Amino acid sequence: MSDTEFSQEARRSGWRTIRRVAPYLWPDDKPWVKRRVILSMFALVLARVVSVITPFFYKAAVDGLAGDAPSAAWMLGAGAVGLTVAYGVARLLSVGFQQGRDALFAAVGQRALRQLALETFTHIHELSLRYHITRKTGGLSRIIERGVKGVEFLLRFMLFSIGPLVLELVLIGIILAVVFDIWYLAVVFVTIAIYIWFTFKVTEWRVKIRKEMNDQDTDANQKAIDSLLNYETVKYFGAEKREADRYDGAMRQYQIAALKTSYSLAFLNFGQAVLITAGLVIVMVMAAIGVQNGTLTVGDFVLVNAYMIQITMPLNFLGTVYREIRQSLIDMGEMFDLLEQPREISDKPGAKELAVGGGQVELDAIEFGYDRKRPILKGVSVTAHAGETVAIVGPSGSGKSTIGRLLFRFYDVGGGALRIDGQDVRDITQESLHAAIGVVPQDTVLFNDTIRYNIAYGRADATGEEIEDAARAANIHDFIVGLPDGYDTTVGERGLKLSGGEKQRVGIARTLLKNPPILLLDEATSALDTETEASIQSELKAMGEGRTVLTIAHRLSTVVDADQIVVLEDGQIAERGTHDALLVLDGRYAAIWNRQQRDADASLGSAPSLRAVGDDVTDLPKDGRWRWLPGQGES
């Protein structure tokens, strides 16, 4: 994109952002917000008017001390001391009105910030699984963080810097033209015009550099979060240096962009100083000539100087203010892009609540593919009658887990229909659908909170007794009460302080507390060792009693009691029937069963070990090389 195209796109995005923010500052359903906005704007105008009048007291005091008569009748008799006191009072009033304006507007700004943050957070949860698996969490969190902060910058700088500056420039311009001469106004106008043109041009150029710096910042943040989330994997492969190099590479690019930003800022500041100093000197020379000619008093000279300083002070920050506003617009633009991201899965207008009777689940000639060019499911039809357990097995990539995602409506089917008690899941609300289905996934991910909080996630209004009953049913209560903090034990990020079996039991307790009529076990024990899997199977079996259960499994030994077993292969049903019937059929299922049985027998007959002969593994170097030799006593 060329610089011109980039600037045009930035301006379009900026105006879009301003239009999006405006309703939060003037909501029709919140009259108190409108009142505060009006009062804060009134305080802003008063502050600027007082600020513009204040230098007249200074001028009159100087004239009085210099022996010149005050230029206004109302100042007669006030004396230099009185005028100096009045000058101080006026300055104090100006500051007081400014602080009053800030106090009045604070609640409006914070409400807008909170509402936008909540709206963005809610919208992200409404986006499809497809969107989330293609985005990086670190980058997403950074966009939200910068966007919400951008709201604060935009409100503070645009309303309380640009607005007051424009008002003050207009008032001072009128005074210069009326009290002094039109040429004073002409010089000030030309100076400000050139100053603003220069500032905006350079800042527009710098915005592109800042965007590049933002992108590098996001990239570095993503790499850091990904690495920390995969802490164990980094350790397993001794990749600390590799991760540090990746992060340092991203930070190096950020450093380059940041240096460009600093250099361009120095150029901007120096250029602004040249322009504003030239205008100040020209106006002061004109005033000095007037004093020498006798057409102006010393107080007039001081007055002109006061007004020029009053103008130059906010103008010195114009580049910073404009840059922050432009940066805020970019940051908020990214957030609004996120808000405008369409929901792939949404409720139909007038969608009804799911009415669950027995909980029959029917897959009717389902077709689906994550990519249209690569179909995953090709006309799959399965019916799980109320109270039945149906197992779906097959090799990796056959579409087993996809069925679970379609049932929960993370995606919509491409063809056919998926029904619960005769109701198409596309015709009912997602909230009622999710409430009717309990899921125990392959890897239970827990919140970095207490065990009590994680179990209670199944039902927010559950009592302490109900939480403990669910834990007992999941056979984890005794373990929990044996911990120093009991149910108030924090599990760590993603539950890493618990073992796989303990996490899985917490997940089972959580789902039991939810008490759904339909249960989806998505390879619920495949990540566990054989002993832990066997101990958890009894809890899962008890959990499924009286419910319709869909079990997605890799280990066939976990589904032998299923009422129906469906064998998927290449997105199609290869076989179906009970365990015994499928073994008699001696087809695909029987082949997988026999292979898994042989593997199980082999592992029991000759268990592999990993230890160093005659050495304690804690005494070995961390970078030592190990070999895993199954079936041999020592290696």
C-alpha positions as CSV (number, residue, x, y, z in Angstrom):
1,M,0.0,0.0,0.0
2,S,1.4,3.4,-1.0
3,D,1.7,6.2,1.6
4,T,-1.3,8.1,0.0
5,E,-3.5,4.9,0.0
6,F,-2.5,4.2,3.6
7,S,-3.4,7.8,4.7
8,Q,-6.7,7.6,2.9
9,E,-7.5,4.3,4.5
10,A,-6.4,5.6,7.9
11,R,-8.7,8.6,7.6
12,R,-11.7,6.4,6.6
13,S,-11.0,4.1,9.5
14,G,-10.7,7.1,11.8
15,W,-14.0,8.5,10.9
16,R,-15.6,5.1,11.2
17,T,-14.2,4.8,14.7
18,I,-15.4,8.2,15.7
19,R,-18.9,7.4,14.4
20,R,-18.8,4.1,16.4
21,V,-17.8,5.8,19.6
22,A,-20.2,8.7,19.5
23,P,-23.3,6.7,20.6
24,Y,-21.5,5.7,23.8
25,L,-21.2,9.4,24.6
26,W,-24.8,10.3,23.8
27,P,-26.9,7.3,24.6
28,D,-30.7,7.7,24.2
29,D,-31.5,5.5,27.2
30,K,-29.1,7.2,29.6
31,P,-30.2,10.8,30.3
32,W,-27.7,11.2,33.1
33,V,-24.9,10.7,30.6
34,K,-26.3,13.5,28.4
35,R,-26.5,15.8,31.3
36,R,-22.9,15.2,32.3
37,V,-21.7,15.7,28.8
38,I,-23.6,19.1,28.6
39,L,-22.3,20.3,32.0
40,S,-18.7,19.2,31.2
41,M,-18.9,21.1,27.8
42,F,-20.3,24.2,29.6
43,A,-17.4,24.0,32.1
44,L,-15.0,23.6,29.2
45,V,-16.3,26.8,27.6
46,L,-16.1,28.8,30.9
47,A,-12.6,27.6,31.4
48,R,-11.5,28.8,28.0
49,V,-13.3,32.2,28.3
50,V,-11.7,32.9,31.7
51,S,-8.4,31.8,30.3
52,V,-8.6,34.3,27.5
53,I,-9.7,37.1,29.7
54,T,-7.0,36.5,32.3
55,P,-4.1,38.2,30.4
56,F,-6.1,41.5,30.5
57,F,-5.6,41.7,34.3
58,Y,-1.9,41.2,33.7
59,K,-1.7,43.9,31.1
60,A,-3.6,46.4,33.3
61,A,-1.3,45.7,36.3
62,V,1.8,46.3,34.1
63,D,0.3,49.5,32.7
64,G,-0.4,50.7,36.2
65,L,3.1,50.0,37.4
66,A,4.5,51.6,34.2
67,G,2.4,54.8,34.8
68,D,0.1,54.2,31.9
69,A,-3.7,54.5,32.5
70,P,-5.7,51.3,32.5
71,S,-7.3,50.8,29.1
72,A,-10.7,49.9,30.6
73,A,-12.9,52.0,32.9
74,W,-13.8,49.1,35.1
75,M,-10.1,48.7,36.0
76,L,-9.9,52.2,37.4
77,G,-9.2,52.3,41.1
78,A,-8.3,48.6,41.2
79,G,-4.6,49.4,41.6
80,A,-1.7,47.2,40.5
81,V,-1.9,45.0,43.6
82,G,-5.7,44.5,43.1
83,L,-5.2,43.7,39.5
84,T,-2.5,41.2,40.3
85,V,-4.8,39.5,42.8
86,A,-7.6,39.5,40.2
87,Y,-5.2,37.9,37.7
88,G,-4.4,35.1,40.3
89,V,-8.1,34.6,40.9
90,A,-8.9,34.3,37.2
91,R,-6.1,31.7,36.7
92,L,-7.5,29.8,39.7
93,L,-11.0,29.9,38.2
94,S,-9.7,28.6,34.9
95,V,-8.1,25.7,36.5
96,G,-11.2,25.1,38.7
97,F,-13.5,24.9,35.7
98,Q,-11.0,22.5,33.9
99,Q,-11.0,20.2,36.9
100,G,-14.8,20.4,37.2
101,R,-15.0,19.5,33.5
102,D,-12.8,16.4,34.1
103,A,-14.7,15.3,37.1
104,L,-18.1,15.6,35.4
105,F,-16.9,13.7,32.3
106,A,-15.0,11.0,34.1
107,A,-18.1,8.8,34.7
108,V,-19.1,9.2,31.0
109,G,-15.7,8.2,29.8
110,Q,-15.4,5.2,32.1
111,R,-18.9,4.0,31.2
112,A,-18.0,4.1,27.5
113,L,-14.8,2.3,28.1
114,R,-16.4,-0.4,30.2
115,Q,-19.3,-0.9,27.7
116,L,-17.0,-1.2,24.8
117,A,-14.7,-3.6,26.6
118,L,-17.7,-5.8,27.6
119,E,-19.2,-5.7,24.1
120,T,-15.8,-6.8,22.6
121,F,-15.3,-9.5,25.2
122,T,-18.9,-10.9,24.7
123,H,-18.5,-10.7,20.9
124,I,-15.3,-12.7,21.0
125,H,-17.1,-15.5,22.8
126,E,-19.8,-15.5,20.2
127,L,-17.4,-16.0,17.3
128,S,-17.0,-19.4,15.9
129,L,-14.5,-22.1,16.8
130,R,-13.1,-21.7,13.3
131,Y,-12.2,-18.1,14.0
132,H,-10.5,-18.9,17.3
133,I,-8.4,-21.7,16.1
134,T,-7.0,-19.4,13.3
135,R,-6.2,-16.5,15.7
136,K,-3.4,-16.4,18.3
137,T,-4.6,-15.6,21.8
138,G,-1.7,-13.3,22.5
139,G,-2.4,-11.1,19.5
140,L,-6.1,-11.1,20.3
141,S,-5.6,-10.0,23.9
142,R,-3.3,-7.3,22.7
143,I,-5.9,-5.9,20.3
144,I,-8.5,-5.7,23.0
145,E,-6.1,-4.1,25.5
146,R,-4.9,-1.4,23.1
147,G,-8.4,-0.8,21.8
148,V,-9.9,-0.2,25.2
149,K,-7.0,2.1,26.1
150,G,-7.6,3.9,22.8
151,V,-11.1,4.8,24.0
152,E,-9.6,6.6,27.0
153,F,-7.0,8.4,24.9
154,L,-9.5,9.4,22.3
155,L,-11.9,10.9,24.8
156,R,-9.3,12.7,26.8
157,F,-7.3,14.1,23.9
158,M,-10.0,14.9,21.4
159,L,-12.5,16.4,23.8
160,F,-10.1,18.0,26.3
161,S,-7.2,19.0,24.1
162,I,-8.3,19.5,20.5
163,G,-11.7,21.0,21.3
164,P,-10.4,23.6,23.9
165,L,-7.5,24.4,21.7
166,V,-9.7,25.3,18.7
167,L,-12.0,27.4,21.0
168,E,-9.1,29.2,22.5
169,L,-7.5,30.0,19.2
170,V,-10.8,31.4,17.9
171,L,-11.2,33.7,20.9
172,I,-7.6,34.9,20.9
173,G,-7.8,35.5,17.2
174,I,-10.8,37.7,17.6
175,I,-9.1,39.7,20.5
176,L,-5.9,40.2,18.4
177,A,-8.0,41.5,15.5
178,V,-10.2,43.8,17.6
179,V,-7.8,45.1,20.3
180,F,-4.6,45.3,18.1
181,D,-4.5,45.0,14.4
182,I,-5.7,42.6,11.7
183,W,-2.0,41.9,10.8
184,Y,-1.4,40.4,14.2
185,L,-4.2,37.9,13.4
186,A,-2.9,37.3,9.9
187,V,0.6,36.4,11.3
188,V,-0.9,34.2,13.9
189,F,-3.2,32.5,11.4
190,V,-0.5,31.8,8.9
191,T,1.9,30.5,11.6
192,I,-0.8,28.2,13.0
193,A,-1.9,27.0,9.5
194,I,1.7,26.1,8.5
195,Y,2.3,24.6,11.9
196,I,-0.8,22.4,11.7
197,W,-0.1,21.4,8.1
198,F,3.5,20.4,9.0
199,T,2.4,18.5,12.1
200,F,-0.3,16.6,10.4
201,K,1.9,15.7,7.4
202,V,4.7,14.4,9.5
203,T,2.4,12.7,11.9
204,E,0.6,10.9,9.1
205,W,4.0,9.6,8.0
206,R,4.8,8.6,11.5
207,V,1.4,6.7,11.9
208,K,2.6,4.1,9.4
209,I,5.8,3.7,11.4
210,R,3.8,3.3,14.6
211,K,1.5,0.7,13.0
212,E,4.6,-1.3,12.0
213,M,5.8,-1.0,15.6
214,N,2.4,-2.2,16.9
215,D,2.6,-5.2,14.6
216,Q,6.0,-6.1,15.9
217,D,4.8,-5.6,19.5
218,T,1.9,-8.0,18.8
219,D,4.2,-10.5,17.2
220,A,6.6,-10.5,20.2
221,N,3.7,-10.7,22.6
222,Q,2.3,-13.7,20.8
223,K,5.6,-15.5,20.8
224,A,6.0,-14.9,24.5
225,I,2.5,-16.2,25.4
226,D,2.8,-19.2,23.1
227,S,6.1,-20.1,24.7
228,L,4.9,-19.7,28.3
229,L,1.7,-21.7,27.6
230,N,3.9,-24.5,26.2
231,Y,6.4,-24.3,29.0
232,E,6.6,-28.1,29.5
233,T,7.1,-28.7,25.7
234,V,9.9,-26.2,25.7
235,K,11.6,-28.1,28.5
236,Y,11.1,-31.5,26.9
237,F,13.0,-30.5,23.8
238,G,15.6,-28.3,25.6
239,A,14.4,-25.4,23.4
240,E,14.9,-22.5,25.9
241,K,17.6,-20.9,23.7
242,R,15.5,-21.4,20.6
243,E,12.5,-19.7,22.2
244,A,14.7,-16.9,23.5
245,D,16.1,-16.4,20.0
246,R,12.6,-16.3,18.5
247,Y,11.5,-13.8,21.0
248,D,14.7,-11.7,20.6
249,G,14.2,-11.8,16.9
250,A,10.7,-10.4,17.3
251,M,11.9,-7.8,19.8
252,R,14.8,-6.8,17.4
253,Q,12.2,-5.9,14.7
254,Y,10.2,-4.0,17.3
255,Q,13.4,-2.1,18.3
256,I,14.0,-1.1,14.7
257,A,10.5,0.2,14.3
258,A,10.7,2.0,17.7
259,L,13.9,3.7,16.7
260,K,12.3,5.0,13.5
261,T,9.5,6.3,15.7
262,S,11.9,8.1,18.0
263,Y,13.9,9.7,15.1
264,S,10.8,10.9,13.4
265,L,9.5,12.3,16.6
266,A,12.8,14.4,17.0
267,F,12.3,15.7,13.5
268,L,8.7,16.6,14.2
269,N,9.5,18.4,17.5
270,F,12.3,20.5,16.0
271,G,10.3,21.5,13.0
272,Q,7.4,22.6,15.2
273,A,9.8,24.6,17.3
274,V,11.2,26.4,14.3
275,L,7.7,27.4,13.0
276,I,6.2,28.4,16.3
277,T,9.3,30.4,17.3
278,A,9.3,32.3,14.0
279,G,5.6,33.3,14.5
280,L,6.3,34.3,18.1
281,V,9.3,36.5,17.1
282,I,7.4,38.2,14.3
283,V,4.4,39.1,16.5
284,M,6.6,40.3,19.3
285,V,8.7,42.5,16.9
286,M,5.5,44.1,15.7
287,A,4.4,44.8,19.3
288,A,7.8,46.2,20.2
289,I,7.7,48.6,17.2
290,G,4.2,49.7,18.4
291,V,5.6,50.4,21.9
292,Q,8.4,52.4,20.4
293,N,6.0,54.4,18.2
294,G,3.8,55.1,21.2
295,T,0.7,53.3,19.6
296,L,1.0,50.5,22.2
297,T,1.7,50.5,25.9
298,V,4.1,48.2,27.7
299,G,1.1,46.4,29.0
300,D,0.0,45.7,25.4
301,F,3.4,44.2,24.7
302,V,3.0,42.0,27.7
303,L,-0.5,41.1,26.6
304,V,0.6,40.0,23.1
305,N,3.4,38.0,24.7
306,A,0.9,36.3,27.1
307,Y,-1.5,35.4,24.3
308,M,1.3,34.0,22.1
309,I,2.6,31.9,25.0
310,Q,-1.0,30.8,25.6
311,I,-1.2,29.7,22.0
312,T,2.2,28.1,21.7
313,M,1.9,26.0,24.9
314,P,-1.0,23.8,23.6
315,L,0.4,23.9,20.1
316,N,3.7,22.4,21.3
317,F,1.7,19.3,22.3
318,L,-0.4,19.2,19.1
319,G,1.9,16.7,17.4
320,T,1.7,14.4,20.5
321,V,-2.0,14.9,20.8
322,Y,-2.6,14.3,17.1
323,R,-0.3,11.3,17.1
324,E,-2.1,9.8,20.2
325,I,-5.5,10.4,18.6
326,R,-4.4,8.8,15.3
327,Q,-2.8,5.9,17.3
328,S,-6.0,5.5,19.3
329,L,-8.1,5.5,16.2
330,I,-5.9,2.8,14.7
331,D,-6.0,0.7,17.9
332,M,-9.8,1.2,18.2
333,G,-10.1,0.5,14.5
334,E,-8.6,-3.0,15.1
335,M,-11.0,-3.5,17.9
336,F,-14.0,-2.5,15.8
337,D,-12.7,-4.8,13.0
338,L,-13.0,-7.5,15.7
339,L,-16.5,-6.3,16.6
340,E,-17.5,-6.4,12.9
341,Q,-16.2,-9.9,12.5
342,P,-19.4,-11.8,11.5
343,R,-20.7,-14.6,13.6
344,E,-20.5,-17.8,11.6
345,I,-23.0,-19.5,13.9
346,S,-25.9,-17.5,15.1
347,D,-29.5,-18.2,16.3
348,K,-32.2,-17.9,13.7
349,P,-34.7,-15.1,14.2
350,G,-37.4,-16.4,16.5
351,A,-35.4,-19.5,17.4
352,K,-37.1,-21.6,20.1
353,E,-35.7,-23.2,23.3
354,L,-34.7,-26.9,22.9
355,A,-37.4,-29.1,24.5
356,V,-35.6,-32.2,25.6
357,G,-37.8,-35.3,26.1
358,G,-35.8,-38.5,26.1
359,G,-32.7,-37.0,24.6
360,Q,-32.6,-38.9,21.3
361,V,-29.8,-37.7,19.0
362,E,-30.1,-38.2,15.3
363,L,-27.5,-37.6,12.6
364,D,-29.3,-37.7,9.3
365,A,-27.0,-38.0,6.2
366,I,-24.6,-35.4,7.6
367,E,-22.1,-33.9,5.2
368,F,-19.4,-31.5,6.4
369,G,-15.9,-30.3,5.7
370,Y,-13.8,-27.6,7.4
371,D,-12.7,-26.7,3.8
372,R,-15.2,-27.2,1.0
373,K,-12.6,-28.8,-1.1
374,R,-11.8,-31.4,1.6
375,P,-15.0,-33.1,2.9
376,I,-14.7,-34.8,6.3
377,L,-18.1,-36.4,6.8
378,K,-19.8,-37.9,3.8
379,G,-23.5,-38.8,4.4
380,V,-23.2,-40.1,8.0
381,S,-26.4,-41.3,9.6
382,V,-26.5,-42.4,13.2
383,T,-29.3,-42.5,15.8
384,A,-28.8,-42.6,19.5
385,H,-32.1,-43.4,21.1
386,A,-33.0,-42.0,24.5
387,G,-30.9,-43.6,27.2
388,E,-28.6,-45.4,24.8
389,T,-24.8,-45.3,24.6
390,V,-23.5,-45.0,21.1
391,A,-19.8,-45.3,20.5
392,I,-18.1,-43.7,17.5
393,V,-14.7,-45.3,16.7
394,G,-12.2,-45.2,13.8
395,P,-8.7,-44.1,12.8
396,S,-7.4,-40.6,13.3
397,G,-8.9,-38.2,10.7
398,S,-12.0,-40.3,10.1
399,G,-14.3,-37.5,11.5
400,K,-15.0,-38.8,15.0
401,S,-14.4,-35.5,16.9
402,T,-16.0,-33.5,14.1
403,I,-19.4,-35.1,15.0
404,G,-19.0,-33.9,18.6
405,R,-18.3,-30.3,17.4
406,L,-21.3,-30.4,15.1
407,L,-23.5,-31.7,17.9
408,F,-22.5,-28.8,20.1
409,R,-22.9,-26.5,17.0
410,F,-19.5,-25.1,16.9
411,Y,-20.1,-25.5,13.1
412,D,-23.2,-26.0,11.0
413,V,-23.6,-29.1,8.8
414,G,-23.0,-28.7,5.1
415,G,-25.7,-31.2,4.2
416,G,-28.2,-33.3,6.0
417,A,-29.5,-32.5,9.5
418,L,-28.6,-33.1,13.2
419,R,-31.6,-33.4,15.4
420,I,-32.3,-33.8,19.1
421,D,-35.7,-35.2,19.9
422,G,-36.7,-34.3,16.4
423,Q,-35.6,-30.7,16.6
424,D,-33.0,-29.5,14.2
425,V,-30.1,-27.9,16.1
426,R,-30.1,-25.0,13.6
427,D,-33.7,-24.1,14.6
428,I,-33.1,-23.8,18.4
429,T,-31.1,-21.4,20.5
430,Q,-27.5,-22.1,21.1
431,E,-27.9,-21.4,24.8
432,S,-30.5,-24.1,25.3
433,L,-28.6,-26.5,23.1
434,H,-25.4,-26.1,25.2
435,A,-27.4,-26.4,28.4
436,A,-28.7,-29.9,27.3
437,I,-25.2,-31.3,26.5
438,G,-22.5,-32.2,28.9
439,V,-19.0,-32.7,27.5
440,V,-16.0,-34.6,29.0
441,P,-13.1,-33.8,26.6
442,Q,-9.9,-35.7,26.1
443,D,-7.9,-33.0,27.9
444,T,-9.9,-31.2,30.6
445,V,-8.7,-27.6,30.8
446,L,-9.3,-25.9,34.1
447,F,-9.4,-22.2,35.1
448,N,-6.5,-20.8,37.2
449,D,-8.8,-20.7,40.2
450,T,-9.9,-23.0,43.0
451,I,-11.1,-26.6,42.7
452,R,-14.4,-25.3,44.1
453,Y,-14.7,-22.7,41.3
454,N,-13.9,-25.2,38.6
455,I,-16.4,-27.8,39.7
456,A,-19.1,-25.1,40.3
457,Y,-18.5,-24.0,36.6
458,G,-20.9,-26.7,35.8
459,R,-23.7,-24.8,37.5
460,A,-23.1,-21.3,38.9
461,D,-25.9,-21.4,41.5
462,A,-24.8,-24.8,43.0
463,T,-24.5,-25.0,46.8
464,G,-21.4,-26.2,48.6
465,E,-23.1,-29.5,49.4
466,E,-24.0,-30.1,45.7
467,I,-20.4,-29.4,44.7
468,E,-19.2,-31.9,47.2
469,D,-21.8,-34.5,46.1
470,A,-20.6,-34.1,42.5
471,A,-17.0,-34.6,43.6
472,R,-17.9,-37.8,45.5
473,A,-19.7,-39.1,42.5
474,A,-16.5,-38.4,40.4
475,N,-14.5,-40.2,43.2
476,I,-12.3,-37.1,43.9
477,H,-13.8,-35.8,47.1
478,D,-11.3,-37.7,49.4
479,F,-8.4,-36.4,47.4
480,I,-9.6,-32.8,47.6
481,V,-10.2,-32.8,51.4
482,G,-6.8,-34.2,51.9
483,L,-5.2,-31.1,50.3
484,P,-4.0,-28.4,52.7
485,D,-6.6,-25.9,51.3
486,G,-9.2,-28.4,50.4
487,Y,-11.7,-27.2,47.9
488,D,-10.0,-23.7,48.0
489,T,-6.8,-25.2,46.4
490,T,-5.8,-23.2,43.3
491,V,-5.2,-25.6,40.4
492,G,-2.7,-23.4,38.4
493,E,-3.0,-22.2,34.8
494,R,-4.8,-24.8,32.7
495,G,-4.9,-27.0,35.9
496,L,-1.2,-27.9,35.7
497,K,-0.9,-28.4,39.4
498,L,-3.1,-31.5,39.1
499,S,-2.3,-34.8,37.5
500,G,-4.2,-35.9,34.3
501,G,-6.5,-38.2,36.3
502,E,-7.2,-35.6,38.9
503,K,-8.0,-33.0,36.2
504,Q,-10.3,-35.5,34.4
505,R,-12.2,-36.3,37.6
506,V,-12.7,-32.5,38.3
507,G,-14.0,-32.3,34.7
508,I,-16.4,-35.2,35.4
509,A,-17.6,-33.6,38.6
510,R,-18.2,-30.4,36.7
511,T,-20.3,-32.2,34.1
512,L,-22.2,-34.2,36.8
513,L,-23.1,-30.9,38.5
514,K,-24.4,-29.6,35.2
515,N,-26.7,-32.7,35.1
516,P,-27.3,-32.7,31.3
517,P,-29.7,-35.2,29.6
518,I,-27.1,-35.8,26.8
519,L,-23.5,-36.7,27.4
520,L,-20.6,-36.4,25.0
521,L,-17.4,-38.2,25.9
522,D,-14.8,-37.0,23.4
523,E,-11.9,-39.5,23.9
524,A,-12.3,-38.8,27.6
525,T,-9.6,-41.2,28.8
526,S,-7.2,-41.5,25.9
527,A,-4.8,-39.1,27.5
528,L,-4.6,-41.2,30.7
529,D,-2.5,-44.2,31.6
530,T,-4.1,-47.6,31.6
531,E,-4.5,-47.8,35.4
532,T,-6.0,-44.3,35.7
533,E,-8.2,-45.0,32.7
534,A,-9.6,-48.2,34.3
535,S,-10.4,-46.4,37.5
536,I,-12.2,-43.5,35.8
537,Q,-14.2,-45.8,33.5
538,S,-16.5,-46.8,36.4
539,E,-17.2,-43.1,37.1
540,L,-18.0,-42.4,33.4
541,K,-20.2,-45.5,33.2
542,A,-22.2,-44.4,36.3
543,M,-22.3,-40.9,34.8
544,G,-24.0,-42.2,31.7
545,E,-26.8,-44.0,33.4
546,G,-30.2,-42.5,32.4
547,R,-28.6,-40.3,29.8
548,T,-28.1,-40.5,26.1
549,V,-24.3,-40.9,25.7
550,L,-22.2,-40.4,22.6
551,T,-18.7,-41.8,23.1
552,I,-15.9,-40.9,20.8
553,A,-13.1,-43.3,21.5
554,H,-9.8,-44.5,20.3
555,R,-9.3,-47.4,22.7
556,L,-12.0,-50.0,21.9
557,S,-11.7,-51.6,25.3
558,T,-13.6,-48.5,26.7
559,V,-16.7,-49.0,24.5
560,V,-17.4,-52.8,24.7
561,D,-20.6,-52.2,26.7
562,A,-22.0,-49.6,24.2
563,D,-25.5,-50.3,22.8
564,Q,-24.2,-49.5,19.3
565,I,-20.7,-49.1,18.0
566,V,-20.2,-47.1,14.7
567,V,-17.0,-47.5,12.9
568,L,-16.0,-44.5,10.8
569,E,-13.5,-44.6,8.0
570,D,-12.7,-41.8,5.6
571,G,-15.8,-39.9,6.7
572,Q,-18.2,-42.8,6.1
573,I,-19.7,-45.6,8.2
574,A,-17.7,-48.7,7.5
575,E,-19.5,-50.9,10.1
576,R,-22.0,-50.7,12.9
577,G,-23.4,-53.0,15.6
578,T,-22.6,-54.2,19.1
579,H,-19.1,-55.3,20.2
580,D,-19.9,-59.0,19.9
581,A,-21.6,-58.6,16.5
582,L,-18.7,-56.6,15.1
583,L,-16.2,-59.2,16.2
584,V,-18.2,-62.0,14.5
585,L,-18.3,-59.8,11.4
586,D,-14.5,-60.0,11.4
587,G,-14.1,-56.7,9.6
588,R,-12.5,-53.4,10.3
589,Y,-13.5,-53.3,13.9
590,A,-12.3,-56.8,14.6
591,A,-8.9,-55.9,13.0
592,I,-8.5,-52.8,15.2
593,W,-9.6,-54.8,18.3
594,N,-7.1,-57.7,17.7
595,R,-4.3,-55.3,17.1
596,Q,-5.0,-53.3,20.3
597,Q,-5.3,-56.5,22.3
598,R,-1.9,-57.8,21.0
599,D,-0.3,-54.4,21.9
600,A,-1.8,-54.6,25.4
601,D,-0.5,-58.2,25.9
602,A,2.9,-57.2,24.6
603,S,3.2,-54.3,27.0
604,L,2.1,-56.4,30.0
605,G,4.6,-59.2,29.1
606,S,7.6,-57.0,28.7
607,A,7.2,-53.6,30.2
608,P,9.8,-51.0,29.1
609,S,11.9,-49.3,31.7
610,L,13.9,-46.1,31.7
611,R,16.8,-45.9,34.1
612,A,20.6,-45.7,33.9
613,V,22.5,-48.7,35.1
614,G,24.0,-48.1,38.5
615,D,23.2,-44.4,38.5
616,D,20.6,-42.2,40.1
617,V,19.0,-40.2,37.3
618,T,19.1,-37.0,39.4
619,D,22.9,-37.2,39.2
620,L,23.0,-37.3,35.5
621,P,23.7,-34.2,33.3
622,K,20.5,-32.5,32.1
623,D,21.7,-32.5,28.5
624,G,22.5,-36.3,28.5
625,R,21.3,-38.4,25.6
626,W,18.7,-41.1,26.4
627,R,17.4,-44.0,24.3
628,W,14.1,-45.7,24.9
629,L,14.3,-49.5,24.2
630,P,10.9,-51.2,24.8
631,G,11.0,-54.7,25.9
632,Q,14.6,-54.7,27.3
633,G,15.2,-54.7,31.0
634,E,17.7,-51.9,31.1
635,S,18.8,-49.4,28.5
